[in-house]
Amino acid sequence: MRIEEPKILAALPELGAELRRDVSLAELTSLGMGGTTDLLRILQHEAIPTLLKLLDQQGVPHKFLGGGSNLLVVDGERKRRHGGRRGRPGTHGDILREK
């Protein structure tokens, strides 16, 4: 994921969030696997709801990362595969790959 939206970039300092570009996710996972992405480091936890609302409004996908244990990050293009239980899309089996 790359964060390019000017509205988000302008709001980050006020929200206490630090943008780190092209972070290697392999360095953050216990398995040492994964591609690169833009990472937001949240320094003011009380700003999380506002930051999430802004990301949602601008259509920026996001996930919270903890210590990196039990995390496997795919490197490659973005694809979505459906095939969850009983064929219901989005229940299980989703694969998201970022460019």
C-alpha positions as CSV (number, residue, x, y, z in Angstrom):
1,M,0.0,0.0,0.0
2,R,1.2,3.5,-0.8
3,I,-0.3,6.5,0.9
4,E,-0.4,9.4,-1.6
5,E,-3.6,11.2,-0.8
6,P,-2.7,14.9,0.1
7,K,-5.5,15.1,2.7
8,I,-4.1,12.2,4.6
9,L,-0.5,13.4,4.3
10,A,-1.4,16.8,5.6
11,A,-3.3,15.4,8.6
12,L,-0.7,13.0,9.9
13,P,1.4,15.4,12.0
14,E,-1.7,16.7,13.8
15,L,-2.9,13.2,14.4
16,G,0.5,12.1,15.8
17,A,1.1,9.6,13.1
18,E,4.5,9.1,11.4
19,L,4.6,7.9,7.8
20,R,7.4,5.4,7.0
21,R,7.7,4.8,3.3
22,D,8.6,1.5,1.7
23,V,9.0,-0.4,4.9
24,S,10.1,-4.0,4.5
25,L,7.5,-6.1,6.2
26,A,9.9,-9.0,6.2
27,E,11.9,-7.2,8.9
28,L,8.7,-7.0,11.1
29,T,7.6,-10.6,10.9
30,S,8.9,-13.6,12.8
31,L,9.1,-15.6,9.6
32,G,11.1,-12.9,7.8
33,M,8.8,-12.8,4.8
34,G,6.8,-10.0,3.1
35,G,7.1,-7.2,0.6
36,T,7.2,-3.4,1.2
37,T,4.5,-1.0,2.1
38,D,3.9,2.4,3.6
39,L,3.5,2.1,7.4
40,L,1.8,4.5,9.8
41,R,3.3,4.5,13.2
42,I,0.7,5.9,15.6
43,L,2.2,8.0,18.4
44,Q,-1.0,9.4,19.9
45,H,-3.3,6.6,20.6
46,E,-6.3,8.8,21.3
47,A,-6.1,9.9,17.6
48,I,-6.8,6.3,16.3
49,P,-10.5,6.8,15.7
50,T,-10.0,10.0,13.7
51,L,-7.1,8.4,11.7
52,L,-9.2,5.4,10.9
53,K,-12.2,7.5,9.8
54,L,-9.9,9.5,7.5
55,L,-8.3,6.4,6.0
56,D,-11.8,4.9,5.4
57,Q,-13.1,8.2,3.9
58,Q,-10.2,8.2,1.4
59,G,-10.5,4.5,0.6
60,V,-7.1,3.5,2.0
61,P,-7.0,-0.1,3.2
62,H,-5.4,-0.6,6.6
63,K,-4.5,-3.3,9.1
64,F,-3.1,-3.1,12.6
65,L,0.2,-4.9,13.1
66,G,1.3,-6.1,16.5
67,G,4.6,-7.9,17.3
68,G,4.7,-9.7,13.9
69,S,4.4,-13.2,15.3
70,N,2.0,-15.4,13.3
71,L,1.9,-12.9,10.5
72,L,2.5,-13.8,6.9
73,V,2.6,-11.0,4.3
74,V,2.3,-11.8,0.6
75,D,4.6,-9.9,-1.8
76,G,3.2,-9.2,-5.2
77,E,0.2,-7.8,-7.1
78,R,-3.2,-7.3,-5.6
79,K,-5.7,-10.0,-6.3
80,R,-8.8,-11.1,-4.5
81,R,-9.9,-14.7,-4.5
82,H,-13.3,-15.8,-3.0
83,G,-14.0,-19.3,-1.9
84,G,-15.0,-19.2,1.7
85,R,-17.4,-21.6,3.4
86,R,-20.4,-22.4,1.3
87,G,-19.1,-20.2,-1.4
88,R,-19.9,-17.0,0.5
89,P,-17.4,-14.2,-0.7
90,G,-15.3,-12.7,1.9
91,T,-15.7,-15.2,4.7
92,H,-12.5,-17.2,4.3
93,G,-9.9,-17.7,1.7
94,D,-9.4,-14.0,0.8
95,I,-6.0,-13.2,-0.5
96,L,-4.9,-9.5,-0.8
97,R,-1.7,-8.6,-2.6
98,E,-0.4,-5.1,-2.8
99,K,1.5,-3.7,-5.7
